[in-house]
C-alpha cells in the first residue's frame, strides 16, 4: 500500500496501491475528507513516479463524505494540469455515493480539460469493465485495503 506522504503517520481518509507494473492505480477514500486532503492527495499521487504515463485510476469513494464545495472542485482538477507532475493518468473512474455525485461529475468534466478521460460510476463492475479490470480482483484488493489501512 502506498499512503500519500502528506498523511504518513496518521489515520488517513485515503490511500492507494499501484498495480500492473504502474499501469493501474486503485484508490480508496473513507470517512470525512477535508478539501485540503483531496488536493494534497491528488498532488502527491501525480508525483508518484511508480505510476506510468497513461495509467488508469479507479477511485472507490463510496465510503467517504467530501467537504469540498462545488465552487472549489476546480482546485482538485487543476492538479492534473500542473507542469511539475511526474505521471499522467489518462483514464479516471470515480465510484461515488449519491452525496458526492454532482461534485464528482463536475470534477470529471474539468479533468477532461487536462487530457484525463474521467467517468463517474455507481457500479464497481461497470467501472472495471470500462477500465478493462477484473471486478472480482479489484473487489478483493479494495477489501484488503479496508482490512489493513496504513497508519
BAPA-382221 format. One record per atom (N, C-alpha, C): residue number from 1; residue in three letters; atom name; x, y, z. Coordinates in pm, whole numbers, always signed. Layout:
   num   residuo   atomo       c1       c2       c3
   NUM       ALA      CA        X        Y        Z
...
This chain:
   num   residuo   atomo       c1       c2       c3
     1       UNK       N      +83     -117       +0
     1       UNK      CA       +0       +0       +0
     1       UNK       C      +87     +123       +0
     2       UNK       N      +41     +227      -68
     2       UNK      CA     +119     +348      -80
     2       UNK       C      +38     +464      -23
     3       UNK       N      +61     +500     +103
     3       UNK      CA      -10     +613     +157
     3       UNK       C      +45     +743     +100
     4       UNK       N      -39     +842      +91
     4       UNK      CA       +5     +973      +49
     4       UNK       C     +106    +1026     +151
     5       UNK       N     +221    +1077     +107
     5       UNK      CA     +321    +1128     +201
     5       UNK       C     +266    +1240     +290
     6       UNK       N     +168    +1312     +244
     6       UNK      CA     +113    +1422     +324
     6       UNK       C      +47    +1371     +451
     7       UNK       N      +11    +1244     +455
     7       UNK      CA      -63    +1193     +569
     7       UNK       C       +6    +1076     +638
     8       UNK       N     +134    +1056     +614
     8       UNK      CA     +206     +948     +680
     8       UNK       C     +202     +966     +831
     9       UNK       N     +183     +857     +902
     9       UNK      CA     +184     +863    +1047
     9       UNK       C      +50     +893    +1109
    10       UNK       N      -54     +908    +1029
    10       UNK      CA     -186     +933    +1088
    10       UNK       C     -290     +846    +1016
    11       UNK       N     -404     +833    +1078
    11       UNK      CA     -511     +758    +1015
    11       UNK       C     -560     +841     +896
    12       UNK       N     -561     +781     +780
    12       UNK      CA     -588     +856     +659
    12       UNK       C     -724     +825     +600
    13       UNK       N     -787     +926     +542
    13       UNK      CA     -910     +900     +470
    13       UNK       C     -884     +843     +331
    14       UNK       N     -758     +845     +286
    14       UNK      CA     -728     +800     +151
    14       UNK       C     -591     +735     +144
    15       UNK       N     -584     +633      +62
    15       UNK      CA     -456     +577      +23
    15       UNK       C     -478     +499     -104
    16       UNK       N     -368     +465     -168
    16       UNK      CA     -379     +396     -296
    16       UNK       C     -271     +291     -309
    17       UNK       N     -295     +200     -402
    17       UNK      CA     -199      +95     -437
    17       UNK       C     -176     +101     -587
    18       UNK       N      -53      +71     -627
    18       UNK      CA      -14      +70     -768
    18       UNK       C       +1      -75     -812
    19       UNK       N      -64     -110     -921
    19       UNK      CA      -62     -248     -973
    19       UNK       C      -19     -250    -1120
    20       UNK       N       -8     -370    -1170
    20       UNK      CA      +21     -392    -1313
    20       UNK       C     +143     -314    -1360
    21       UNK       N     +248     -318    -1277
    21       UNK      CA     +375     -252    -1310
    21       UNK       C     +357     -104    -1340
    22       UNK       N     +263      -41    -1266
    22       UNK      CA     +243     +103    -1277
    22       UNK       C     +132     +147    -1369
    23       UNK       N      +61      +52    -1429
    23       UNK      CA      -44      +88    -1524
    23       UNK       C     -181     +106    -1460
    24       UNK       N     -199      +56    -1338
    24       UNK      CA     -328      +63    -1270
    24       UNK       C     -309     +113    -1128
    25       UNK       N     -394     +206    -1088
    25       UNK      CA     -393     +258     -952
    25       UNK       C     -533     +241     -893
    26       UNK       N     -539     +181     -774
    26       UNK      CA     -665     +169     -700
    26       UNK       C     -654     +261     -579
    27       UNK       N     -753     +347     -564
    27       UNK      CA     -751     +446     -457
    27       UNK       C     -878     +433     -375
    28       UNK       N     -863     +438     -244
    28       UNK      CA     -975     +421     -153
    28       UNK       C     -988     +545      -64
    29       UNK       N    -1110     +598      -55
    29       UNK      CA    -1142     +710      +33
    29       UNK       C    -1246     +664     +133
    30       UNK       N    -1226     +698     +261
    30       UNK      CA    -1324     +664     +365
    30       UNK       C    -1338     +782     +461
    31       UNK       N    -1453     +789     +527
    31       UNK      CA    -1475     +890     +629
    31       UNK       C    -1492    +1030     +574
    32       UNK       N    -1474    +1126     +663
    32       UNK      CA    -1487    +1267     +626
    32       UNK       C    -1356    +1313     +564
    33       UNK       N    -1364    +1377     +448
    33       UNK      CA    -1246    +1419     +374
    33       UNK       C    -1248    +1571     +360
    34       UNK       N    -1150    +1637     +421
    34       UNK      CA    -1136    +1782     +409
    34       UNK       C    -1088    +1817     +268
    35       UNK       N    -1124    +1936     +224
    35       UNK      CA    -1083    +1982      +92
    35       UNK       C     -932    +1976      +74
    36       UNK       N     -858    +2021     +174
    36       UNK      CA     -712    +2022     +165
    36       UNK       C     -655    +1882     +148
    37       UNK       N     -721    +1782     +206
    37       UNK      CA     -675    +1644     +195
    37       UNK       C     -686    +1592      +52
    38       UNK       N     -796    +1621      -14
    38       UNK      CA     -811    +1570     -151
    38       UNK       C     -716    +1641     -247
    39       UNK       N     -694    +1769     -227
    39       UNK      CA     -598    +1841     -311
    39       UNK       C     -458    +1785     -291
    40       UNK       N     -417    +1768     -165
    40       UNK      CA     -283    +1716     -135
    40       UNK       C     -265    +1573     -187
    41       UNK       N     -367    +1489     -169
    41       UNK      CA     -359    +1350     -216
    41       UNK       C     -343    +1346     -368
    42       UNK       N     -420    +1426     -437
    42       UNK      CA     -413    +1428     -583
    42       UNK       C     -274    +1475     -627
    43       UNK       N     -223    +1579     -565
    43       UNK      CA      -89    +1631     -598
    43       UNK       C      +17    +1524     -572
    44       UNK       N      +11    +1461     -456
    44       UNK      CA     +111    +1359     -421
    44       UNK       C     +107    +1242     -518
    45       UNK       N      -13    +1199     -553
    45       UNK      CA      -26    +1085     -644
    45       UNK       C      +32    +1118     -781
    46       UNK       N      +12    +1239     -828
    46       UNK      CA      +64    +1278     -958
    46       UNK       C     +216    +1299     -957
    47       UNK       N     +277    +1292     -839
    47       UNK      CA     +422    +1298     -826
    47       UNK       C     +483    +1158     -813
    48       UNK       N     +401    +1055     -802
    48       UNK      CA     +448     +919     -778
    48       UNK       C     +503     +860     -908
    49       UNK       N     +634     +848     -915
    49       UNK      CA     +700     +801    -1037
    49       UNK       C     +680     +652    -1064
    50       UNK       N     +621     +579     -970
    50       UNK      CA     +590     +438     -996
    50       UNK       C     +469     +423    -1087
    51       UNK       N     +391     +529    -1099
    51       UNK      CA     +273     +528    -1185
    51       UNK       C     +316     +570    -1325
    52       UNK       N     +293     +481    -1421
    52       UNK      CA     +338     +506    -1558
    52       UNK       C     +249     +609    -1629
    53       UNK       N     +308     +684    -1721
    53       UNK      CA     +224     +771    -1805
    53       UNK       C     +120     +685    -1878
    54       UNK       N       -1     +734    -1881
    54       UNK      CA     -109     +661    -1946
    54       UNK       C     -182     +566    -1853
    55       UNK       N     -153     +570    -1725
    55       UNK      CA     -214     +479    -1628
    55       UNK       C     -364     +505    -1613
    56       UNK       N     -432     +404    -1560
    56       UNK      CA     -574     +414    -1526
    56       UNK       C     -588     +419    -1375
    57       UNK       N     -685     +496    -1328
    57       UNK      CA     -711     +512    -1186
    57       UNK       C     -856     +478    -1157
    58       UNK       N     -878     +390    -1059
    58       UNK      CA    -1012     +359    -1011
    58       UNK       C    -1021     +403     -867
    59       UNK       N    -1109     +498     -842
    59       UNK      CA    -1128     +553     -708
    59       UNK       C    -1257     +498     -650
    60       UNK       N    -1249     +437     -533
    60       UNK      CA    -1369     +396     -459
    60       UNK       C    -1388     +497     -346
    61       UNK       N    -1484     +585     -366
    61       UNK      CA    -1515     +688     -266
    61       UNK       C    -1656     +671     -211
    62       UNK       N    -1706     +549     -218
    62       UNK      CA    -1843     +524     -173
    62       UNK       C    -1858     +535      -22
    63       UNK       N    -1747     +524      +50
    63       UNK      CA    -1750     +531     +197
    63       UNK       C    -1700     +666     +249
    64       UNK       N    -1697     +766     +163
    64       UNK      CA    -1641     +896     +201
    64       UNK       C    -1746    +1006     +196
    65       UNK       N    -1720    +1108     +276
    65       UNK      CA    -1802    +1230     +272
    65       UNK       C    -1706    +1346     +250
    66       UNK       N    -1713    +1405     +131
    66       UNK      CA    -1621    +1510      +91
    66       UNK       C    -1674    +1646     +133
    67       UNK       N    -1584    +1725     +194
    67       UNK      CA    -1621    +1859     +237
    67       UNK       C    -1592    +1964     +131
    68       UNK       N    -1539    +1925      +17
    68       UNK      CA    -1511    +2019      -91
    68       UNK       C    -1642    +2069     -151
    69       UNK       N    -1666    +2201     -143
    69       UNK      CA    -1786    +2255     -207
    69       UNK       C    -1767    +2262     -359
    70       UNK       N    -1876    +2265     -431
    70       UNK      CA    -1871    +2266     -577
    70       UNK       C    -1784    +2379     -631
    71       UNK       N    -1786    +2494     -566
    71       UNK      CA    -1708    +2608     -616
    71       UNK       C    -1557    +2591     -598
    72       UNK       N    -1512    +2486     -527
    72       UNK      CA    -1369    +2461     -511
    72       UNK       C    -1321    +2333     -582
    73       UNK       N    -1409    +2265     -652
    73       UNK      CA    -1370    +2143     -724
    73       UNK       C    -1259    +2174     -824
    74       UNK       N    -1259    +2293     -881
    74       UNK      CA    -1155    +2330     -979
    74       UNK       C    -1014    +2322     -919
    75       UNK       N    -1001    +2339     -788
    75       UNK      CA     -869    +2328     -725
    75       UNK       C     -818    +2184     -728
    76       UNK       N     -909    +2088     -725
    76       UNK      CA     -870    +1946     -734
    76       UNK       C     -835    +1913     -878
    77       UNK       N     -922    +1947     -971
    77       UNK      CA     -897    +1914    -1112
    77       UNK       C     -774    +1984    -1167
    78       UNK       N     -742    +2103    -1116
    78       UNK      CA     -625    +2176    -1164
    78       UNK       C     -495    +2100    -1139
    79       UNK       N     -495    +2010    -1041
    79       UNK      CA     -375    +1931    -1013
    79       UNK       C     -334    +1847    -1134
    80       UNK       N     -430    +1805    -1216
    80       UNK      CA     -397    +1727    -1335
    80       UNK       C     -320    +1810    -1437
    81       UNK       N     -330    +1940    -1429
    81       UNK      CA     -262    +2027    -1525
    81       UNK       C     -133    +2088    -1475
    82       UNK       N      -91    +2055    -1355
    82       UNK      CA      +33    +2114    -1300
    82       UNK       C     +154    +2069    -1383
    83       UNK       N     +239    +2161    -1424
    83       UNK      CA     +353    +2123    -1507
    83       UNK       C     +455    +2035    -1436
    84       UNK       N     +459    +2038    -1304
    84       UNK      CA     +558    +1957    -1231
    84       UNK       C     +513    +1815    -1203
    85       UNK       N     +395    +1778    -1249
    85       UNK      CA     +351    +1640    -1224
    85       UNK       C     +445    +1543    -1294
    86       UNK       N     +461    +1428    -1236
    86       UNK      CA     +555    +1328    -1287
    86       UNK       C     +485    +1218    -1367
    87       UNK       N     +359    +1205    -1350
    87       UNK      CA     +285    +1100    -1418
    87       UNK       C     +160    +1159    -1480
    88       UNK       N     +100    +1084    -1569
    88       UNK      CA      -26    +1130    -1626
    88       UNK       C     -123    +1013    -1629
    89       UNK       N     -228    +1029    -1553
    89       UNK      CA     -335     +931    -1551
    89       UNK       C     -431     +971    -1662
    90       UNK       N     -460     +879    -1753
    90       UNK      CA     -544     +916    -1867
    90       UNK       C     -687     +867    -1855
    91       UNK       N     -710     +762    -1777
    91       UNK      CA     -846     +712    -1753
    91       UNK       C     -871     +713    -1604
    92       UNK       N     -976     +781    -1565
    92       UNK      CA    -1005     +807    -1424
    92       UNK       C    -1150     +765    -1399
    93       UNK       N    -1171     +655    -1329
    93       UNK      CA    -1305     +607    -1296
    93       UNK       C    -1334     +641    -1150
    94       UNK       N    -1440     +715    -1127
    94       UNK      CA    -1479     +758     -993
    94       UNK       C    -1603     +681     -950
    95       UNK       N    -1591     +604     -846
    95       UNK      CA    -1703     +530     -789
    95       UNK       C    -1745     +605     -664
    96       UNK       N    -1864     +667     -667
    96       UNK      CA    -1905     +755     -558
    96       UNK       C    -2045     +724     -508
    97       UNK       N    -2076     +782     -392
    97       UNK      CA    -2211     +772     -337
    97       UNK       C    -2295     +889     -390
    98       UNK       N    -2423     +887     -360
    98       UNK      CA    -2513     +989     -415
    98       UNK       C    -2481    +1129     -366
    99       UNK       N    -2427    +1143     -245
    99       UNK      CA    -2396    +1276     -191
    99       UNK       C    -2282    +1343     -269
   100       UNK       N    -2195    +1265     -328
   100       UNK      CA    -2080    +1321     -400
   100       UNK       C    -2101    +1324     -551
   101       UNK       N    -2212    +1274     -599
   101       UNK      CA    -2234    +1257     -742
   101       UNK       C    -2214    +1385     -822
   102       UNK       N    -2279    +1493     -786
   102       UNK      CA    -2272    +1617     -864
   102       UNK       C    -2130    +1673     -867
   103       UNK       N    -2061    +1672     -753
   103       UNK      CA    -1924    +1724     -750
   103       UNK       C    -1830    +1634     -827
   104       UNK       N    -1853    +1503     -823
   104       UNK      CA    -1770    +1411     -900
   104       UNK       C    -1790    +1433    -1050
   105       UNK       N    -1914    +1458    -1090
   105       UNK      CA    -1941    +1488    -1232
   105       UNK       C    -1869    +1616    -1275
   106       UNK       N    -1870    +1716    -1187
   106       UNK      CA    -1801    +1841    -1215
   106       UNK       C    -1650    +1816    -1228
   107       UNK       N    -1594    +1739    -1137
   107       UNK      CA    -1451    +1705    -1143
   107       UNK       C    -1419    +1633    -1273
   108       UNK       N    -1503    +1540    -1313
   108       UNK      CA    -1481    +1465    -1437
   108       UNK       C    -1479    +1559    -1557
   109       UNK       N    -1573    +1651    -1563
   109       UNK      CA    -1577    +1746    -1675
   109       UNK       C    -1452    +1834    -1677
   110       UNK       N    -1412    +1882    -1560
   110       UNK      CA    -1296    +1971    -1553
   110       UNK       C    -1166    +1896    -1583
   111       UNK       N    -1155    +1771    -1542
   111       UNK      CA    -1033    +1692    -1566
   111       UNK       C    -1011    +1669    -1715
   112       UNK       N    -1120    +1662    -1791
   112       UNK      CA    -1108    +1641    -1935
   112       UNK       C    -1028    +1753    -2001
   113       UNK       N    -1033    +1873    -1945
   113       UNK      CA     -956    +1984    -1999
   113       UNK       C     -806    +1964    -1985
   114       UNK       N     -765    +1866    -1904
   114       UNK      CA     -624    +1836    -1883
   114       UNK       C     -586    +1701    -1944
   115       UNK       N     -668    +1650    -2036
   115       UNK      CA     -637    +1526    -2105
   115       UNK       C     -672    +1399    -2030
   116       UNK       N     -755    +1409    -1927
   116       UNK      CA     -796    +1292    -1849
   116       UNK       C     -940    +1257    -1886
   117       UNK       N     -961    +1135    -1932
   117       UNK      CA    -1097    +1088    -1956
   117       UNK       C    -1148    +1034    -1824
   118       UNK       N    -1249    +1099    -1770
   118       UNK      CA    -1299    +1067    -1637
   118       UNK       C    -1449    +1040    -1644
   119       UNK       N    -1491     +930    -1584
   119       UNK      CA    -1633     +894    -1581
   119       UNK       C    -1670     +860    -1437
   120       UNK       N    -1788     +904    -1396
   120       UNK      CA    -1840     +876    -1263
   120       UNK       C    -1932     +755    -1271
   121       UNK       N    -1916     +662    -1178
   121       UNK      CA    -1992     +537    -1176
   121       UNK       C    -2057     +516    -1040
   122       UNK       N    -2161     +434    -1040
   122       UNK      CA    -2220     +385     -915
   122       UNK       C    -2200     +235     -903
   123       UNK       N    -2148     +172    -1006
   123       UNK      CA    -2128      +27    -1008
   123       UNK       C    -1980       -6    -1028
   124       UNK       N    -1923      -81     -935
   124       UNK      CA    -1785     -125     -948
   124       UNK       C    -1766     -211    -1073
   125       UNK       N    -1860     -300    -1099
   125       UNK      CA    -1847     -388    -1215
   125       UNK       C    -1838     -310    -1345
   126       UNK       N    -1920     -208    -1360
   126       UNK      CA    -1920     -130    -1484
   126       UNK       C    -1793      -44    -1493
   127       UNK       N    -1749      +11    -1381
   127       UNK      CA    -1624      +88    -1380
   127       UNK       C    -1508       -3    -1421
   128       UNK       N    -1504     -124    -1368
   128       UNK      CA    -1398     -219    -1403
   128       UNK       C    -1405     -256    -1550
   129       UNK       N    -1524     -275    -1601
   129       UNK      CA    -1540     -308    -1742
   129       UNK       C    -1482     -195    -1829
   130       UNK       N    -1512      -71    -1796
   130       UNK      CA    -1462      +43    -1872
   130       UNK       C    -1309      +49    -1870
   131       UNK       N    -1249      +15    -1755
   131       UNK      CA    -1104      +19    -1742
   131       UNK       C    -1035     -110    -1786
   132       UNK       N    -1113     -214    -1816
   132       UNK      CA    -1054     -342    -1855
   132       UNK       C     -996     -420    -1739
   133       UNK       N    -1055     -404    -1621
   133       UNK      CA    -1008     -472    -1500
   133       UNK       C    -1106     -582    -1460
   134       UNK       N    -1056     -682    -1390
   134       UNK      CA    -1139     -790    -1340
   134       UNK       C    -1209     -743    -1212
   135       UNK       N    -1342     -736    -1210
   135       UNK      CA    -1413     -686    -1092
   135       UNK       C    -1387     -767     -965
   136       UNK       N    -1376     -897     -976
   136       UNK      CA    -1352     -980     -857
   136       UNK       C    -1216     -949     -795
   137       UNK       N    -1115     -934     -880
   137       UNK      CA     -981     -900     -830
   137       UNK       C     -981     -762     -765
   138       UNK       N    -1044     -666     -830
   138       UNK      CA    -1049     -529     -776
   138       UNK       C    -1125     -527     -645
   139       UNK       N    -1236     -597     -639
   139       UNK      CA    -1315     -604     -515
   139       UNK       C    -1231     -662     -401
   140       UNK       N    -1158     -769     -430
   140       UNK      CA    -1070     -830     -329
   140       UNK       C     -960     -733     -284
   141       UNK       N     -904     -661     -378
   141       UNK      CA     -798     -565     -342
   141       UNK       C     -853     -452     -255
   142       UNK       N     -973     -402     -287
   142       UNK      CA    -1032     -297     -204
   142       UNK       C    -1066     -350      -65
   143       UNK       N    -1115     -473      -56
   143       UNK      CA    -1145     -532      +75
   143       UNK       C    -1017     -547     +157
   144       UNK       N     -908     -585      +92
   144       UNK      CA     -779     -595     +161
   144       UNK       C     -733     -458     +209
   145       UNK       N     -751     -356     +127
   145       UNK      CA     -714     -220     +168
   145       UNK       C     -796     -176     +290
   146       UNK       N     -926     -209     +290
   146       UNK      CA    -1011     -173     +404
   146       UNK       C     -968     -247     +530
   147       UNK       N     -931     -373     +513
   147       UNK      CA     -894     -455     +629
   147       UNK       C     -758     -415     +687
   148       UNK       N     -671     -361     +605
   148       UNK      CA     -535     -327     +650
   148       UNK       C     -495     -187     +608
   149       UNK       N     -563      -87     +662
   149       UNK      CA     -524      +51     +626
   149       UNK       C     -389      +85     +684
   150       UNK       N     -312     +168     +614
   150       UNK      CA     -183     +211     +670
   150       UNK       C     -203     +304     +788
   151       UNK       N      -98     +323     +863
   151       UNK      CA     -105     +419     +975
   151       UNK       C     -145     +352    +1098
